[in-house]
């Protein structure tokens, strides 16, 4: 059970450590505008969703598809090694890749991110869901949601440590090599967990798991809509802060840290989360927010009401 915890915590830590790291590396190339941070966030959100979908696909037939996962882990390590030999570090793109203006900046950012961290980030994004699925298959009598809470706490630690510990003390090439070393350890744990999961038949798990009624057709749509709303508000808040204050990693990661903390508290157990209490707190918060934005609009602020 310990390797499940280590694997999920390490992947979450690396996942959210690389976001401000690679964003800082690309920021000077594109003029340091807030749009760069928003584009980077969009890229990572797309890959995060893709990682979840991949995890759902892989967990349904572990034996036949686990080999593919092992191959992708090997390819990601080979990619980081190749980039490290070609550049100063695996996450420090060569000056030859600087944008030339021939294609739109958003496409250039997506291309650079895909080359540098696309595949490793995709695998890291899938690990949390995979580990939870495989944990529930191995331990049918235990809930996997505490692992999800631990993964969000690890992500929070990564975000807080970057502006205070990593960025002031390490150069970007040094950060890239340190992160790559952590990814090497993750790949080993992920391969070990995959091999163990391949030995457990999904049919065996189905026999021991408690029967759960199949959700109606509307319920998944409601789940998607509910998860989309906070994600959109989070991105809008980040964009607003970077435009109104400064384009620095600390302001970029602060809303995300709060966002992750809510997940950690919610899935840690009912002791920390009361739906009735938070719904009660939500209503006055929304009213205060609308009042504050109305005051800015009445004062003639040029961006009032346009970004949140």
N, C-alpha and C positions, 0 to 999 in steps of 0.2 A: 504493500500500500504506500510505502514511503516514496517509491520512485514515481508513483502517480503524482504525488504532491510536488516533488522536486521538478518534474517535467512541466507541469502546468504553471508553476510559479516562475520558472526560468523562461519559458516561452513568452509569458505575459510581460515579464520584465524587459526582455530584449525587444519585444514588439513595440512597446511604447517608449523605449529609450532611443530607438532609431528614428522616430518621427521628428523630434526637434533637431536631432543630429544631422540628418540629411537635409532638412529644411534650412538649417543654418549654412550648410555647404553650398546650396543652390541660390540662396538669397542674394548674394552680391552679383551674380551673373544676370539677374533679371531686374536690377534697379532697386531692390529692397522695398518693394511695394507690398501692401497688405494682401493684394491678390495672389502673390506667390504662396503665402501661408494657406490661403483658402484653396488654392489649386492642389497643393500638397495634401491637405486634409481630404479633398475630394478623391484623390488617387487612393489614399489609404482606406477611405471608407468603402470604395468600390472593391478593393482587394480583400478587405475584411469580410464583406458580404459574400464574395466569391469563396473565401476560405470556409465560411460556414456551410455554403452549399456543397463544397467538396467534401467536407467532413460528414455531412448527411449522406452523401452518395457512397463514400468509402465505408461507413460503419454498417451499411446494410449487407455487405458481402465481404467480410474482412479477409477471408482466405485468398480469394481470387484477386482482390484489388489491393491487398496489403503490399504485394510485390511492387506495384506501381508506386506506392508511397515510398518504399525503400529506394527505388530508382530515383525519384525526385529529390530525396534527401541527399543522395550521392551527387546528383547533378548540381544541387545548390552549393555543396562544399567545393566542387570543382570550379564552379563559377566564381566564388569568393577567392579561391586560390589564384585563378587566372587574372582576376581584376587586381589582386594584390601585387602580382608580379608585373602587370602592365602599368599600374598607377603607383602613387605613393602609398596608398592603402586601399583596401577593397571598397571603402565608402568615400573616397576622395577622388571624384572624376577628374580625368585628364583635361588640361586646358584646351586640348584639341576638340573637345566636345562643347565648348562654349557656344551659345546661340549666335547664329549669324543673321537672323531676321528673315530667313527664307520661308519659314513656316510660322504659324501663330505660336505665341509663347506658351499657351496652355498645352499644345501638342508637344512642344519641345520639353516642357517639364515632365509630362507623362512619359516621353521617350527616355529621358535621363533616369527617371525613377524606375522604369521597367528594367533598364540595363543594370542599374546598381543594386537595388534591393527588391525587385519585383518577385522573383521566385522565392528567396528566403522569407520575405514578409508573408507571402501567400501561405507557405507551410507553417509559419508561426501562427498566423491567423486561424488556421484550421485546428491547431493542436488542442486548444481548450475544449472545443466541442468533441473532438475525438477521444480525448482522455476521459471526459465525463461519460461518453457512451460506453467506452471499454471498461471503465470502472463499474458502471451499473451492471454490465454484463458479468463481470467477475464477482461482484458483491451485490447480488440482487436484493439483499435485505437492508442495504444502506442507501441513503440519498446522496446523489452526486453534486447537489447544489452548493454544498459548502466548498467544494473545489472551485466552483465558479466565483464564489466570494473571495477565496484566496487568490485567484488569478487577477481579480480587479484590484486587490490590495497590492499585489506585486507590481501591477501597472502603475498604480499611484506612487509607489516608492521610486520607480524609474523616472517618472515625470518630475517628482520633487528633487531627486538627486541630480538631475541633469544641470539645471541652472545654478545650483549651489555647490556641487562637487565635481561633476564631470567637465563642464564647460570651462570653469576658471583654471583647472589644473592640467588639462590635456589638450594638445593640439588636435585639429581635425583628423590628420593621419593617425595619431595615437588613439583617438576615439574609435576610428574604424578598425584598427587591429584588435583593440580590446573587445569590441563588439563581435568581431569575427571569431575570436577565441571562445566567447560565450556561446556563439551559434554552433561551433564545433561540439561543445559539450551537450548542447540541446539535441543535435542530430544523433549523437550516440544514444541518449536517453530515449528519443523518439523511435529509433530503430529497435531498441530493446523492447519498448512497450508495444510496438507494432508486431514483432515476432511473437510475443506472449499472447496478444489478442488474436493472432491468426490460429492459435491452437484451440481457441474457445469457439465453438459453433454457435451461430445466432439462434439455431433451433433449440439448443440446450438452454440458452438464456430465456427464450420464449416460454419454455415449459416451467421455469422457476419464477418468472416475473408475475406480478399481480396483474390480473386482467384490468385494462383501463378502457372505458368506452371511447370509441372513435369520435373525434370532434366533428361537428357539423361543418358544412361547406363555408358558412359565414364566419366561424370562429377564427380560422387562420387569417382571413382578411382583416378582422378586428385586431388581431395580434400585430400584424404588419403595420396597420395604421397607428396603433398606439406606440409602437417602437419608432416609427418614422417621425412623429411629432417632436419628441425631445431631441432627436438627432438634428432635425432642421433648426430648432431653437438654439441648440448648442453651437452649430456652425455659424448662425447669424450673430450670436453673442461674441464669438471669437473674432469674426470679421469687424464687428462694431468696435471692440476694444482696440484692435490693432490700428484701425483708422483714426480713432479719437485720441489715443494716448501715444503709443510708439510701437514700431514693429520690432519687438524683442521676444526671444523665446519664452521668457517668464510670463508675459501677458498671454502668450499663445497657449501655454500649458496650464495656466491657472483654471480656466473654465473646464478643461478636460479633466483636471484633477478632481474638481468638485463633482463632475459628472460620474467619474469612476467610483468615487466614495459612496454615492447613492446606490450603485449596484452592489458594492461590497456590503453595505448595511442591509439592503433588502434581502439578499440571498444568504446572509449569515444565520438567519433564523428569525422566528417571530418575536424574540426578545427585543430586537433592535428596531423592528418595523411594525407599525400599526397603520393599516390602510385608512381607518377612520380618522386618526390623528392627522395624517399627511393630507388627506382630502380637505380636512378642516383648515389646515394651514395654507393650502393651495389657493383657496378662494380669496382671502384678503391679500395674498401676495400678488395675484393677478390684478386685483383692483388697484393696488399701489403702483404696480408697473404701468398700467394704463394711465393712471394719473400723472406719473412722472413723464411719460412720453408725451402726454397732452400738454404739460407745462413747457416742454422743449419746443413743441410745435407752435404753441402760442407765442413763445419768445422769438420765433423766426429762425430757429436753428436749421441750417441747410440740409442736414442729414436726418432730422427728426422724423420718425415714422417710416423711414425708407429702408432700414436695414434689419429691423427686428420685428 
